[in-house]
């Protein structure tokens, strides 16, 4: 059994004190990839895709930049070019080998239910995803590693404290001892690092948020839906958790 990587990214604002009426949700999601595949076929496929559309491997695919046509993808402002890009990107996402896990928190409902006791959405979501990752790894020592993008010094510190707490106290369904045994470490990486797995994680989280909110979906959601981690054919729970539960 090969060792696995979990690349994490987020969509929406984790701050419970602010809310965007058009996007009142926070999603922490990611992709689980075999470690050898991440550094080999996944990386090479993404490099090939970038060379085809931009003539360079140095472009970093961020959803926000693609939407705004900036940071190297300005050519996508041309409609035909944009359509061809999305067709190619959807084909790439469909062909790559990965599993999607995500936790979506409806912020208004979360605060209404728990009030002052409402947990930070990022840290609550992290608990959920660490559990799913541990289930996927199985009882393999150092079988997995988590890679998350840096945010700010304060938030990164909070995340490192939360990770330490998980390794000590565990979660409702996974003991700290098992987490420490199965996941060797949490790595924080800079946003400008050109890492294929991180970019793939970035591409999956926003479509998940739109789908959970009931907004119109696109082909990327149909692809992501097929990639969710499943158990007995279902992804609701094993792959996607929406909180608070009804």
C-alpha positions as CSV (number, residue, x, y, z in Angstrom):
1,X,0.0,0.0,0.0
2,X,1.5,3.3,-1.0
3,X,1.7,6.4,1.2
4,X,-0.7,9.2,0.5
5,X,-0.7,13.0,0.5
6,X,-3.7,15.2,1.4
7,X,-3.5,18.6,-0.3
8,X,-5.8,21.1,1.4
9,X,-7.3,24.4,0.2
10,X,-10.3,26.6,1.3
11,X,-13.1,28.6,-0.2
12,X,-14.9,31.4,1.6
13,X,-14.1,33.3,4.7
14,X,-13.6,31.3,7.9
15,X,-14.4,34.4,10.1
16,X,-17.8,33.9,11.8
17,X,-18.0,37.6,12.4
18,X,-18.4,38.4,8.8
19,X,-20.6,36.9,6.1
20,X,-21.0,37.4,2.4
21,X,-24.7,37.1,1.5
22,X,-23.8,35.7,-1.9
23,X,-21.5,33.1,-0.4
24,X,-22.3,32.4,3.3
25,X,-20.3,29.2,3.4
26,X,-16.8,28.0,4.3
27,X,-15.3,25.0,2.6
28,X,-12.1,23.2,3.5
29,X,-11.4,20.6,1.0
30,X,-8.7,18.7,-0.7
31,X,-7.4,15.8,-2.8
32,X,-5.9,12.6,-1.6
33,X,-3.2,11.4,-3.9
34,X,-0.7,8.5,-3.8
35,X,2.7,10.1,-3.0
36,X,4.5,8.6,-6.0
37,X,1.7,9.6,-8.3
38,X,1.7,13.2,-7.0
39,X,5.4,13.7,-7.9
40,X,5.1,11.8,-11.1
41,X,2.1,11.5,-13.4
42,X,0.1,14.2,-11.7
43,X,2.9,16.8,-11.9
44,X,3.8,15.9,-15.4
45,X,0.2,16.0,-16.6
46,X,-0.3,19.5,-15.2
47,X,3.0,20.7,-16.6
48,X,2.0,19.4,-20.1
49,X,-1.4,21.2,-19.8
50,X,0.2,24.5,-18.9
51,X,2.7,24.3,-21.7
52,X,-0.1,23.6,-24.2
53,X,-2.1,26.6,-23.1
54,X,0.4,29.1,-21.8
55,X,3.8,28.0,-23.3
56,X,5.3,27.7,-19.8
57,X,5.1,25.4,-16.8
58,X,5.6,28.3,-14.4
59,X,1.9,29.4,-14.3
60,X,0.2,28.6,-11.0
61,X,-3.4,27.7,-11.5
62,X,-5.5,29.6,-8.9
63,X,-9.3,29.8,-9.3
64,X,-9.3,33.5,-8.3
65,X,-6.7,34.3,-11.0
66,X,-8.6,32.3,-13.6
67,X,-11.8,34.2,-12.9
68,X,-10.1,37.6,-13.0
69,X,-7.7,36.8,-16.0
70,X,-4.6,37.8,-14.1
71,X,-1.2,36.5,-13.0
72,X,-0.2,34.9,-16.3
73,X,-3.6,33.8,-17.6
74,X,-4.6,37.1,-19.2
75,X,-5.1,35.4,-22.5
76,X,-8.2,33.7,-21.1
77,X,-10.1,37.0,-21.5
78,X,-10.7,36.0,-25.2
79,X,-13.9,33.9,-25.2
80,X,-12.8,31.1,-27.6
81,X,-9.5,30.8,-25.7
82,X,-11.4,30.6,-22.4
83,X,-13.8,27.9,-23.7
84,X,-10.9,25.8,-24.9
85,X,-9.0,26.3,-21.6
86,X,-12.0,25.0,-19.6
87,X,-12.5,22.1,-21.9
88,X,-8.9,21.1,-21.5
89,X,-9.0,21.7,-17.7
90,X,-12.1,19.6,-17.3
91,X,-10.5,16.8,-19.3
92,X,-7.4,17.0,-17.1
93,X,-9.4,16.9,-13.9
94,X,-11.4,14.0,-15.2
95,X,-8.4,11.9,-16.2
96,X,-6.2,12.5,-13.1
97,X,-6.3,9.9,-10.2
98,X,-7.3,11.4,-6.9
99,X,-10.1,11.4,-4.3
100,X,-11.9,14.5,-3.0
101,X,-12.7,15.1,0.6
102,X,-14.4,18.2,1.9
103,X,-16.2,19.8,4.8
104,X,-18.6,22.6,4.1
105,X,-19.9,24.8,6.9
106,X,-23.0,26.9,6.5
107,X,-21.9,29.9,8.6
108,X,-25.2,31.4,9.5
109,X,-26.7,28.1,10.6
110,X,-23.5,27.2,12.5
111,X,-23.6,30.4,14.6
112,X,-27.4,30.1,15.1
113,X,-27.0,26.6,16.5
114,X,-23.9,27.1,18.7
115,X,-23.7,30.8,19.3
116,X,-20.7,31.8,21.3
117,X,-19.6,28.2,21.4
118,X,-19.4,27.9,17.6
119,X,-16.0,26.5,16.6
120,X,-13.8,28.2,14.1
121,X,-14.9,26.7,10.7
122,X,-11.3,26.0,9.5
123,X,-10.4,24.1,12.6
124,X,-13.7,22.2,12.8
125,X,-13.3,21.2,9.1
126,X,-9.7,20.1,9.7
127,X,-10.9,17.6,12.4
128,X,-13.4,16.2,9.8
129,X,-10.8,15.9,7.1
130,X,-8.1,14.4,9.3
131,X,-10.6,11.7,10.3
132,X,-11.4,10.8,6.7
133,X,-7.7,10.9,5.7
134,X,-6.9,8.5,8.6
135,X,-9.7,6.2,7.5
136,X,-8.3,6.2,4.0
137,X,-4.7,5.5,5.1
138,X,-5.7,2.6,7.3
139,X,-3.4,1.2,10.0
140,X,-0.2,2.1,8.2
141,X,2.5,3.8,10.2
142,X,3.4,7.2,8.6
143,X,1.1,6.4,5.8
144,X,0.0,10.0,5.1
145,X,1.1,13.6,5.1
146,X,-1.0,16.8,5.0
147,X,0.0,19.8,2.9
148,X,-1.9,23.1,3.5
149,X,-1.2,26.6,2.1
150,X,0.1,29.2,4.5
151,X,-2.4,32.0,5.3
152,X,-1.0,34.5,7.9
153,X,1.4,34.2,10.8
154,X,-1.4,34.2,13.3
155,X,-3.6,31.8,11.4
156,X,-0.7,29.4,10.7
157,X,0.2,29.4,14.4
158,X,-3.5,28.6,15.3
159,X,-3.4,25.8,12.7
160,X,-0.2,24.3,14.2
161,X,-1.7,24.4,17.7
162,X,-4.8,22.7,16.4
163,X,-2.7,20.0,14.7
164,X,-0.8,19.4,17.9
165,X,-4.1,19.1,19.8
166,X,-5.4,16.5,17.2
167,X,-2.3,14.4,17.7
168,X,-2.8,14.5,21.5
169,X,-6.5,14.4,22.0
170,X,-7.8,13.1,18.7
171,X,-11.4,13.6,17.4
172,X,-14.7,12.0,18.2
173,X,-14.0,9.0,16.0
174,X,-10.2,8.9,15.8
175,X,-7.8,8.7,18.8
176,X,-4.8,11.0,18.9
177,X,-2.5,7.9,19.1
178,X,-3.9,6.7,15.7
179,X,-3.6,10.1,14.1
180,X,0.0,10.5,15.2
181,X,0.8,7.0,14.0
182,X,-0.9,7.3,10.6
183,X,0.0,10.9,9.6
184,X,3.6,11.8,9.9
185,X,3.2,15.5,9.8
186,X,1.4,18.7,8.6
187,X,3.4,20.8,6.2
188,X,2.6,24.5,5.5
189,X,3.6,25.6,2.0
190,X,3.9,29.0,0.5
191,X,1.1,30.1,-2.0
192,X,3.6,30.8,-4.7
193,X,5.0,27.2,-4.7
194,X,4.3,25.5,-8.0
195,X,2.9,22.2,-6.6
196,X,0.4,20.3,-8.8
197,X,-1.5,18.8,-5.9
198,X,-2.0,22.1,-4.2
199,X,-3.4,23.6,-7.5
200,X,-5.7,20.7,-8.0
201,X,-7.1,21.2,-4.4
202,X,-7.6,24.9,-5.3
203,X,-9.7,23.9,-8.3
204,X,-12.1,21.6,-6.5
205,X,-13.2,23.7,-3.4
206,X,-15.2,26.5,-5.0
207,X,-17.4,24.2,-7.1
208,X,-18.2,22.3,-3.9
209,X,-19.3,25.5,-2.2
210,X,-21.5,26.5,-5.1
211,X,-23.1,23.0,-5.2
212,X,-23.8,22.9,-1.4
213,X,-25.4,26.4,-1.6
214,X,-27.7,25.2,-4.5
215,X,-26.1,27.6,-7.0
216,X,-26.0,26.6,-10.7
217,X,-23.2,24.1,-11.3
218,X,-20.9,23.4,-14.2
219,X,-19.1,20.5,-15.7
220,X,-16.3,20.8,-13.1
221,X,-18.8,19.9,-10.3
222,X,-19.9,16.8,-12.2
223,X,-16.3,15.7,-12.4
224,X,-15.6,16.4,-8.7
225,X,-18.8,14.6,-7.7
226,X,-17.4,11.5,-9.3
227,X,-14.1,11.9,-7.5
228,X,-15.4,12.1,-3.9
229,X,-14.2,9.5,-1.5
230,X,-17.0,6.9,-1.1
231,X,-18.1,4.1,1.1
232,X,-20.8,1.7,-0.2
233,X,-21.2,3.9,-3.2
234,X,-22.1,7.0,-1.2
235,X,-20.0,10.1,-0.7
236,X,-22.2,12.0,1.7
237,X,-20.2,11.5,4.9
238,X,-17.2,9.6,3.6
239,X,-16.2,12.3,1.1
240,X,-18.4,15.3,1.8
241,X,-19.6,16.5,5.2
242,X,-22.0,19.5,5.4
243,X,-22.3,21.2,8.8
244,X,-24.3,21.7,10.9
245,X,-26.1,18.5,10.2
246,X,-29.9,18.8,9.9
